[in-house]
Amino acid sequence: MSRRDEDGQHGPEPDRVEGCPHPAETESLFGQDAAVAAFHQAWTSGRLHHAWLITGAQGVGKATLAYRLARALLTHETAPARFDMDPDCPVTGRIRAGSETRLIVLRRGLDRPGRADARLRTVIAAEEARGLNRALSFRVPDGGRRVVIVDSIDECNTQAANALLKNVEEPPARTHFLMLSHRPAGLLPTIRSRCRKLALAPLGPADLGAALGALGSRVDDGALAGLAALAGGSVAAAWKLVDAEGLALYATLCGLIAPHGDGADLRRVIALADTVGGRDRVERFRLVLDLGVTLIVRLARAAAEETAPPPAVPAEATLLDAAARAGPPHARRLAAAAAAMAAEGQKARDANLDPARTVIDTWARLGPRSSGEAPAA
């Protein structure tokens, strides 16, 4: 229910990317001027809805925006000119410390609160929703506003979603809900219908570069377009790619596929599989799986549209051109292979299967090179 556990100490936080500041602590928001302007216009025109569904891919700034809007709502009766997190504002300090009582954060909690072996739940459970009900039962001093951030509503189980729906349908006075969703199509239609949507866009290369720079990560201008494409315009995804040298890894994955795109070079696949085993290589294993699916999906899209997009890395250019020439029949085969690779990878994560064997099995979905193609050295 808050950013502190019941002992008053910070516990594992589901809304924090390792190595990055928490959204409540993030100083700058990039690339979302349209969404900020839409909220500002609704406020200044007297049409400030009590429930907002903030949508967009993970890592594009939904939570960062939500905390900025929460601070503004808690400190201003009329819309301020800007929604910055003023470092000199006492409310900003309390929000960052997790001690602002008028801000309620609903998110995944710990399965064993207060214990050293506690782990984050996989869903927002009914227990967290009941905590929200208790918190909303108290009146706000001096008749002020109260804000509820739900991060993310996608993670609510059925009981929690129904409890949240009741609060949204019959909100307490001067209470505003800011609900984050990565996949709004999967939400209860009744929740979607009672919220005003605020859609956040993927960040373009320039905004992505500025956001990464603010985090202390510098990326060459020439690599930003490819990084934005692979990260889906997500700062969080781009940060992980930069940290793990993801562009170089993506180029390696491109080298696994025959130039005409009809199969995988199994010798190179096996060589790559040898680099993903071991406890210290878990993140590399996950990145290999995710980028592999991304590559095949990009090739499938090029084939379906019969147009090659700009390559994310130089090694991808030949593959995209070949896919575009192959056309829709090739797209269907690649799309099926991508779906199978994604399912295989998820199964491996869930069942803790052997990483090397998983990499080999997923890439085998493409089939071997044609008999007329000699394996690459």
C-alpha positions in Angstrom: 0.0 0.0 0.0 3.0 2.3 0.4 6.6 2.5 -0.5 7.5 1.2 2.9 6.9 -2.2 4.5 5.2 -2.6 7.9 8.5 -2.2 9.7 8.9 1.2 8.1 11.8 0.1 5.9 12.0 -0.1 2.1 11.5 -3.6 0.8 11.7 -5.0 -2.7 9.9 -2.6 -5.0 8.1 -4.0 -8.1 8.1 -0.5 -9.7 11.9 0.1 -9.5 14.3 -0.7 -12.3 17.7 -1.8 -10.9 20.2 0.9 -11.3 17.6 3.6 -11.9 15.9 6.0 -9.5 12.4 5.2 -8.5 9.7 7.0 -10.5 8.9 9.2 -7.5 12.5 10.2 -7.4 13.0 10.8 -11.1 13.8 14.4 -11.8 12.9 14.7 -15.5 10.1 13.4 -17.8 10.9 13.1 -21.5 8.8 12.8 -24.6 5.3 13.0 -23.0 4.4 16.6 -23.6 1.1 15.7 -25.3 -0.1 13.7 -22.3 0.9 16.4 -19.9 -0.9 19.0 -22.0 -4.1 16.8 -22.1 -4.2 16.5 -18.3 -3.5 20.2 -17.9 -6.3 21.1 -20.3 -8.8 18.9 -18.5 -7.9 20.5 -15.2 -8.0 24.1 -16.4 -11.3 23.6 -18.2 -13.0 22.2 -15.1 -13.2 18.7 -16.5 -10.7 17.0 -14.2 -12.0 13.4 -14.1 -11.6 11.5 -10.9 -10.2 8.3 -12.5 -7.4 8.3 -15.2 -6.1 5.3 -17.0 -2.5 6.1 -18.0 -1.5 3.7 -20.7 1.6 2.9 -22.7 4.5 0.4 -22.9 6.5 -0.3 -19.8 9.2 2.2 -19.3 7.8 5.2 -21.2 7.2 7.3 -18.1 3.8 6.3 -16.8 4.8 6.1 -13.2 7.0 9.1 -13.4 4.1 11.1 -14.8 1.7 9.7 -12.2 3.9 10.9 -9.3 4.2 14.3 -10.8 0.4 14.6 -11.3 -0.1 13.4 -7.7 2.2 16.1 -6.3 0.4 18.7 -8.3 -3.1 17.5 -7.2 -2.0 17.5 -3.5 -0.4 21.0 -3.6 -2.6 23.0 -5.9 -6.3 23.8 -6.1 -5.9 25.1 -9.7 -3.7 23.7 -12.4 -0.1 24.8 -12.1 1.9 25.9 -15.1 4.2 22.8 -14.8 4.0 19.4 -13.1 7.6 19.2 -12.0 8.6 17.5 -8.8 9.8 20.6 -7.0 12.7 19.4 -4.8 12.0 22.3 -2.3 8.3 21.3 -1.9 7.6 19.4 1.4 5.0 17.3 -0.4 7.7 16.2 -2.9 10.0 15.2 0.0 7.2 13.2 1.6 6.3 11.5 -1.7 9.9 10.5 -2.3 10.2 9.2 1.3 7.0 7.2 1.0 5.4 9.1 3.9 2.8 11.3 2.3 -0.4 10.1 3.9 -2.7 11.6 1.2 -1.0 9.5 -1.5 -1.9 5.8 -1.5 0.1 3.5 -3.8 -1.5 0.2 -4.6 1.0 -2.3 -6.0 2.2 -5.8 -5.5 3.1 -6.6 -1.9 5.3 -9.1 -0.1 4.0 -12.6 0.5 5.6 -12.7 4.0 5.7 -9.1 5.3 8.4 -8.5 7.9 10.3 -11.7 7.1 13.8 -11.9 5.7 12.7 -14.5 3.1 9.7 -12.4 1.9 9.2 -12.2 -1.9 7.1 -10.0 -4.0 3.8 -11.5 -5.0 3.1 -12.1 -8.7 -0.2 -10.2 -8.5 -1.9 -7.4 -6.6 -4.0 -9.5 -4.3 -7.3 -9.0 -2.5 -5.3 -8.3 0.7 -3.8 -5.1 -0.9 -7.2 -4.1 -2.2 -8.7 -4.4 1.3 -5.9 -2.2 2.6 -6.9 0.4 0.0 -10.5 0.2 1.2 -9.3 0.8 4.8 -7.2 3.8 3.8 -10.0 5.3 1.8 -12.4 5.0 4.8 -10.5 7.8 6.7 -11.3 11.4 5.9 -8.6 13.7 4.6 -7.7 16.5 7.1 -9.0 20.0 6.1 -11.0 18.5 3.2 -8.0 18.3 1.0 -7.4 16.0 -2.0 -6.3 12.4 -1.9 -4.6 10.5 -4.7 -4.4 6.8 -5.4 -1.7 5.4 -7.8 -2.3 1.9 -9.0 0.9 0.4 -10.5 -0.1 -1.5 -12.4 -3.8 -2.3 -12.7 -2.8 -5.1 -15.1 -1.4 -7.0 -12.1 -4.7 -7.0 -10.1 -6.2 -10.4 -9.6 -10.0 -10.8 -10.0 -10.8 -9.9 -6.4 -8.6 -6.9 -6.3 -9.9 -5.6 -9.6 -13.5 -5.9 -8.5 -12.7 -4.1 -5.2 -10.9 -1.3 -7.2 -13.9 -1.1 -9.5 -16.2 -0.4 -6.6 -14.0 2.4 -5.4 -13.8 3.9 -8.9 -17.6 3.7 -9.3 -18.3 5.3 -6.0 -15.2 7.4 -5.2 -14.8 9.2 -1.9 -15.0 12.9 -2.2 -11.9 14.7 -3.7 -10.2 11.4 -4.4 -8.3 10.9 -7.7 -7.2 7.6 -9.2 -4.2 7.4 -11.4 -4.1 3.8 -12.8 -1.2 2.6 -14.9 -1.7 0.0 -17.5 0.7 -1.6 -20.0 -2.1 -3.7 -21.6 -5.4 -1.8 -21.3 -7.2 -4.2 -23.7 -7.0 -6.9 -21.0 -8.7 -4.9 -18.3 -12.3 -5.2 -17.2 -14.5 -3.2 -19.7 -16.3 -1.7 -16.7 -13.0 -0.2 -15.4 -12.0 1.1 -18.8 -15.4 2.8 -19.3 -15.2 4.7 -16.0 -11.8 6.1 -16.6 -10.5 8.9 -18.9 -7.6 7.5 -20.9 -4.2 9.3 -21.0 -2.0 7.5 -23.6 1.8 7.8 -23.4 3.8 7.4 -26.6 7.0 5.4 -27.1 10.0 7.7 -26.9 11.8 8.6 -30.2 15.6 8.5 -30.5 16.2 12.1 -29.3 14.0 11.8 -26.2 15.4 8.4 -25.5 18.9 9.7 -25.7 18.1 12.6 -23.4 16.4 10.3 -20.8 19.4 7.9 -20.8 21.7 10.9 -20.5 19.8 12.0 -17.4 20.4 8.6 -15.9 24.2 8.9 -16.6 24.2 6.6 -19.7 25.7 8.1 -22.9 24.8 6.5 -26.2 26.3 7.5 -29.6 23.8 9.4 -31.7 24.2 6.9 -34.5 23.0 4.0 -32.3 20.0 5.8 -30.8 17.6 4.9 -33.7 18.4 1.2 -33.4 18.2 1.3 -29.7 14.8 3.0 -29.8 13.5 0.4 -32.2 14.7 -2.6 -30.1 13.6 -1.0 -26.8 10.1 -0.1 -28.2 10.7 3.5 -27.1 11.0 2.4 -23.5 13.7 4.0 -21.3 13.7 1.0 -18.9 14.3 -1.4 -21.8 16.9 0.8 -23.4 18.7 1.1 -20.1 18.9 -2.7 -19.8 20.1 -3.0 -23.4 22.9 -0.5 -22.9 23.9 -2.1 -19.7 24.1 -5.5 -21.3 25.6 -4.4 -24.6 22.3 -5.4 -26.2 23.1 -3.9 -29.6 26.2 -6.1 -30.0 24.2 -9.1 -28.9 21.4 -8.3 -31.4 24.1 -8.2 -34.2 25.2 -11.6 -33.0 21.7 -12.9 -33.3 21.4 -11.5 -36.8 24.4 -13.6 -37.7 22.6 -16.8 -36.7 20.2 -16.5 -39.7 21.1 -17.4 -43.3 21.4 -14.3 -45.5 18.2 -15.4 -47.4 16.5 -15.8 -44.0 15.3 -19.5 -44.4 17.0 -21.1 -41.4 19.5 -20.8 -38.5 23.2 -21.7 -38.5 23.1 -24.3 -35.8 26.9 -24.2 -35.3 26.6 -20.5 -34.3 23.5 -21.2 -32.3 25.4 -23.8 -30.2 28.3 -21.4 -29.7 25.9 -18.7 -28.5 24.1 -21.3 -26.2 27.4 -21.9 -24.5 27.5 -18.3 -23.3 24.1 -18.3 -21.4 24.6 -20.9 -18.7 25.3 -20.3 -15.0 23.7 -18.2 -12.3 25.7 -15.1 -13.2 24.3 -15.2 -16.7 20.6 -15.2 -16.0 20.1 -11.7 -17.4 22.0 -12.5 -20.6 19.9 -15.7 -21.1 16.7 -13.6 -20.8 18.0 -11.0 -23.2 19.0 -13.6 -25.7 15.4 -15.0 -25.6 13.8 -11.6 -25.8 15.9 -10.2 -28.5 15.6 -13.4 -30.5 11.8 -13.0 -30.6 12.2 -9.3 -31.4 14.4 -10.1 -34.4 12.0 -12.7 -35.8 9.0 -10.4 -35.3 10.8 -7.6 -37.1 11.5 -9.9 -40.0 7.9 -11.1 -40.1 6.7 -7.5 -40.2 9.0 -6.7 -43.0 7.8 -9.7 -45.0 4.1 -8.9 -44.3 4.5 -5.3 -45.4 7.0 -6.2 -48.2 9.0 -3.2 -47.0 12.3 -3.3 -45.1 12.4 -0.7 -42.2 15.7 0.9 -41.2 17.9 -1.7 -39.6 18.5 -1.6 -35.8 22.1 -2.7 -36.4 24.0 -3.0 -39.8 23.9 -6.8 -39.6 20.1 -6.7 -39.8 19.9 -4.9 -43.2 20.4 -7.9 -45.4 17.9 -10.0 -43.4 15.2 -7.3 -43.6 15.7 -6.9 -47.3 15.4 -10.6 -47.9 12.3 -10.8 -45.7 10.6 -7.9 -47.6 11.3 -9.6 -50.9 9.9 -13.0 -49.7 6.6 -11.4 -48.9 3.5 -12.5 -46.9 3.9 -16.3 -47.2 7.3 -15.9 -45.4 5.7 -13.6 -42.9 3.3 -16.3 -41.7 6.1 -18.8 -41.2 8.2 -16.3 -39.3 5.2 -15.2 -37.2 4.6 -18.8 -36.2 8.2 -19.3 -35.3 8.3 -16.1 -33.2 5.2 -17.3 -31.3 6.7 -20.7 -30.7 10.0 -19.1 -29.6 8.2 -16.8 -27.1 6.3 -19.7 -25.7 9.4 -21.8 -25.4 11.2 -19.0 -23.6 8.4 -18.4 -21.2 8.2 -22.1 -20.4 12.0 -22.2 -19.7 11.7 -19.2 -17.3 8.7 -20.8 -15.5 10.2 -24.2 -15.2 13.8 -23.1 -14.8 14.9 -25.2 -17.7 18.5 -25.5 -19.0 19.4 -22.2 -20.6 21.7 -23.7 -23.3 19.2 -26.3 -24.3 16.5 -23.7 -24.5 18.5 -21.4 -26.8 19.1 -24.3 -29.1 15.5 -25.5 -29.1 14.1 -22.0 -29.7 16.3 -21.3 -32.6 15.6 -24.7 -34.1 12.1 -23.4 -34.7 13.5 -21.6 -37.7 14.8 -24.9 -39.2 18.3 -25.5 -40.5 19.8 -23.6 -43.4 18.9 -24.9 -46.8 21.0 -27.7 -48.1 22.6 -25.4 -50.7 23.9 -23.0 -48.0 27.3 -23.8 -46.4 27.5 -23.1 -42.7 29.2 -19.9 -41.8 32.7 -20.1 -40.3 
